[in-house]
Amino acid sequence: MNEAEIRERVAAFLGGHDPSGDRLEFLRARYDAGLAWVWFPEGHGGLGAPRELQQVVERELAHTPQIDGGIQGIGLGMAAPTILAFGTDEQKRRFLRPLWTGEEIWCQLFSEPGAGSDLATLATRAVRDGGEWVIDGQKVWTSGAHHSRWAILVTRTDPDVPKHRGMTYFICDMHAPGVEVRPLRQITGEAEFNEVFLTGVRLPDELRLGAVGDGWRVAQTTLMNERVAIGGGPARRGGGMMAPVLDAWREHPELRSHDLHQRLLSLWVEAEVTRLSGARLREQLAAGQPGPEGSGMKLSFARLNQALTGFDVEFRRDLGYDDWTFRRSENVDFYGRGPGYRYLRAKGNSIEGGTSEILRNIISERVLGLPSEPRIDKDVPWKDLPR
């Protein structure tokens, strides 16, 4: 399938569906037409077409109802590619359409109080009981859990084998009895993060993704896609966090100085390198699954955002943020708020989606091929690890 054929598909779709009508019905029809993710298989929101043709679809449908990337980010960027890779046909039919249309929001139950940077040490247990699994444990830093219908969940199913081999991956019903969501107040005053307690939560085996004990491999698919979703998304030149900085620079010539100008030029160069690296990464994605290179993009995204927001606050000489009211955030907004909010929120960029320290290890070992650090716990049964 080529670009001309995609354009014909879009034109035929618009000929039969009015964008000014019901938003949800339009999005459902777009999914059914294979114009959600064109590289997905037919029947699951795609056409089996090359991934790079998605940008053609987005341009042609730019002025039609759109999905909400903020509230749907985890479902779109992490759950969907994992379900596509490891889900059964029934799971794909059940979950992918309402995930893409936004009818069902997703969150990610990975990190725990004692298993953040080293996810494989997680302790949330899943014990089989006939055709069900009983889940007990605690997760933390769960974005959007308070408005999510489903979650991707990694558990410990076999404590007698080394930590990477005894994990199993599930789709968790966030409305199931025993699921409790508590807010975690952030530095901005908001609570988009949560801690989630799982007490005797019963999940049918039909909600398992991948084989029993293969959860680490399934989770790697999620994590690699997560880092691409956070750091490798398409950006226009001068866009992203650079845009409000440039707006302020143009609007306030009286605040400029030679030193600030030199720093801004340096940040511009770094932003361009990051943007072009992201374009190259997306070209690699078109040829296959994401690899460890996404860790480099996510690392660069975090460092650049923090530098740009720091520059913005310093240049304006105004924090511009004094609303510390506790409230539940319905969205993740990196760019659309004032400079003070952006500065504070960017501090989380080097933690969420993998800490910058861990990402440097991944880059050094899996991209540069450097020797890995000694790991004496690699072959030790999980139950014998010190905690």
N, C-alpha and C positions, 0 to 999 in steps of 0.2 A: 504494500500500500504506500502511495506517495502523497505529496502535499496536495496535488490537484484533486485526488480522490477524497482526501479528508475534507477539503473545502466543499466538495459536492455533497458529502455526507452532512456537513453542518448546514448547508443551504437547504437540503431536503428536510432536515429536522426542523429548522426555523419555519419552513413552509407549512408544517403541520402543527406547530406549537407556538402559541402567542406568549412572548416573554412578559407582556403586561398583565397576564392573567394570574392565576393562583401560583405563588412562588414555589410551594412544596410540590405541587403537581408538575411544574416545569422541571424542577430538579430531578424528580423521579423519572420523568420521561427522558431527560438527558442521560441519566444513568442507564436506562434500558436501551438507549440508542448506541451505547458503547462510547459515549463522549465524556465519561467521568475521568477514567484513567485509560487512555487509548492503548497503552502497552499491556494492560491486563487482558485475560482471555475473554472471548465473546461469552456473553451471558453473565459476566461478573463486572460489568461497568466498562469493558474495554472492547477492542477490536483485534487484539493480537498484533498491533501495529508497532513500528519503531517508537521508542520513548520520546525521541526529539520532536515528533509530530504533535505532542501535547501542546507545545507552545503555539502551534497553528490554531488549535481548537480554542485556546484561551484568548487569542487575538480576535478570532471571529465571533466569540461569545462574550466579549468584554463588556457589552452594554446590556447584558441579560442578568437575571437573578444569580447571585454568587453564593458559594458556601462561605462560612465564617471560619477562616483559618485560625483565629485566636482561640475560640472555645473548642474547635474541632481538631486542633493541632495534634494531639496525642493519638486520636483515632486515625487521622489521615496519614501522619508521618511514621507511626510506630505499629499500631494494631493492624492496620490494613495490609502492609507488606508482610507481616508475620503470619496473618491468617492466610494470605495468598500462598506463602511458601510452605506452610505446615498444616493448614486446615483441611478438613474433609470437604467433599463437595457440598454436603449438607450445611456445614459451618459457613462456607463461603456464601451459599444462597441465603442463609439466615441473617448474617451479620453485615456483609459488605454494603448492601444498598442503604439501609437506614444509617449506617456509619457515615457514608458519603453525603447523604442528604442532610445530615444533622439532626435527624429524628432521635437518634440515640448517641449520647456523648460518652466518651471513653476516658479513663484515667489509667495510671500505671502503678501497680503495686510491686515495686522492686526493692528499694532501699529499706533498711531496717535500722533501729538504733545501734545495733552492733554489726551491721553489714552495709556500709555505705560504699566506700571506695573499693572494698573487697567484697563484691556482691556474692561470691561463691561461699562465703561463710554464713549465709542467711540461715535462720533457725525456724522460720514459720513452717509448721509441720502439716503435712497432708497424709492422713491415714485412710487406707481403703476400707470401706464397709459395704460389702456386696457390690452393687452397681453405683455406689456413691463414694465420695471422698469427704472426710471431715477435716476442716481446716482450722488451725489454732495458731495465732501469732499476732505480731504487730508490724505495721509498715509506717514509713515516715516520709515527709517531703512529697506528699502525693498531690500534685497540681490538679485542681478541679474535681477532687473526689466528692465535694458537696453537691455538685450538679451532674454527676455521672450516672449513667445507667449500667455500664459494664466496665470491667477493668481487665487488663492483662496482668497475670499474677504468676510469680515464680515461688515454688515451695520446696521444702526438704521432704523427700519421700523415703529415703534410705540413709540413715545416719551411720551405717556400718561400712560405707565405702568412702573413698576420698571425696572431698567437698565438691569437686566439679562433676562427679559422676552420680550423685544421689539426688538430683534436682528434677522436678517435673513442672511443666508449664500449664496453666489453666486460663480459661476465660471465667472471670468471677462475676457473679450476679451481685451488683452493689445494693440491690433491694432485698437480698436474702436475709432471713433471720440470723442474728449474730454479727452483722456488719455494723460497726459504729464509727462514725466520722467525727473527728474533733478538729477545730481550726488551729492553725499555727500562725500567730501574728508576726508579720514581717517588719523590716526596718521602715517601710513606708506607712505602716499602720494597717495595711490591708491584710487579708488572709486568703490568698489564692492557694496556699499550701495547706496540707492537712496531715494529721496522723490518723491511721485507720487501724482499728482493733478488730480482729477476726476471732470470734469465740464460738466454736462448735458449728461453723458455717458448713452446710452440706451442699456439695456440688455434684451433679451427675457426671458420670464418666464421659458423657457426650460433650462436656465442656473442656475436656483435656485437649491441649494442642501438642501434637507430637507424641512420641513414645514415652512411656514411663521411664524415668531416669535420664531422659535426653533433654532436660530443661535448659542446661547450659548452652547447648548448641542452638536451641530455639531462641534463647535470650540474646545470643550474640547477633542474630538477625535483627532483633528489635533494637539493640544498642547501636549497631552500625547505621541503621536507618534513622535513629533518633539524632545522631550527631550530624548527619547530612541534613535532616529536617531543620535543626537549629542553626547550623552554620553555613549550609550550602544552598540555601534557597536563592532563587533568582533575584537580582537587584539591579536597578538601573544605575548608570553612572551618576555619582553624587547623591545616591539614595540612601536608604537606611538611616543609621544614626548620623551620618554625615549631613543629611539634608537640613535639620534644624540648626546645626552649627553654621552652615553656609548662609542660611537665612539671617541668622543673627549678625554674621560678619558683614553682610550687605546692608543691613538695616541700621547698623551703628558704627559708621566710619570713625566717629569721635573716640571710640574705645580701642581702636587698633594701635598696635605698636610693632616695631621691627621684630622684636623677639617673638611675639605672638604670631606674626606673619610667617616666620620661619618654621615655627612649630606646626602651624596649620598646613603648610606645604608638605611637611614630613608626614602628617596624618593623612593628607590627600593621597600621597604616593602609596602609603600602606593600605589605604582603603581600596585603591585601584588594583593593587597586587592581589588583595583578598577577593575582590569581585571577579577578576579574571581567572584566578585559581578556582573559584566556584564554578565558573563557566566550563572550565576544563573538567572538573569533577563531574558535572552533569553530563558531559559528553561521554565520560567513562561509564556512567550509570546507564546510558543508553545501550551499552554493549553488554551489560550484565548486572550483577548484584553489587551493592556498595561494599567497599573494602575499608581497610583501616585509614585510608586517606581522609575520610570524613572527620576523623579525630583531629587532623591538622586544621581543617576548616573551622571546626567548632572552637578549637583553641584560639585561633586567630580572631574569630568573631568576638569571643569574650574579652580578649586583651584590647582589641580595637574599640569596642563599645565603651569600656571603662575609661580608656584614654580620651575618647571623644567627649563623653559626658563630663569628665573632669575639666577638659578644656572649655567646654560650653559654660559651665558654672563660673569658672575663673574669668572668662572673657566678659560675661554679662555682669559680673560683680554682684550677683544676686542668686541666692539659693532658690528662690521662687517656689518654695514648698513648705507650707506650715500646717497642712491638714493631716493630723495624726489620728483622725477618727477611726476607730476600729470598724471595719466593714468587710463583708464577704465580696470578693472580686468575682465578677462573672466572666472575666476575660483576661487574657495575658496581653498587655500592651507595652511593648518596649519603647515605642517611638512617639505616641500621640499625646503625651502629657507634657507638663512643664519641665524645665531643665533640672530643677531640684529632684523631682520624682524620677526622671530618667537616670540621674546620677546615682541615686540610692538603689533603684531597681537593677541597674547594671552590675551591682556588686554580686548579685546572685548568678550572673552569667558564667562565672568561673567555677561554680559549684554544680548547677543543674546540668543534667545530661552528661555527667562524668566530670570529675574535678580536673582542673588544668594539670595538676601533678600527675594524675593517672594517665591522662591523654599524652603527656610527654613520654611516659614509659611505653605506651602503645606505639607512638611514632618511632621512638628509638629502636624498639625491638622488631616491629612488624613492617615498618616502612624503610628504615635505614639499615636494618639487619644487624644491629649491635647486640652484643651478648646480653642475655637477660640477667636480672638480679637473682641470686641464689634463693630458692624457695624450699625450705626444709619441710614445709607442711603439705607439699604437693601429693605425696603418696600416703599420708596419714589418714586413717578413717576420721570422718567429721566428728564423731562422738568423742574422739580422743584429743581433739584440738583444745588448747587452753582458751578459756573465755572468761 
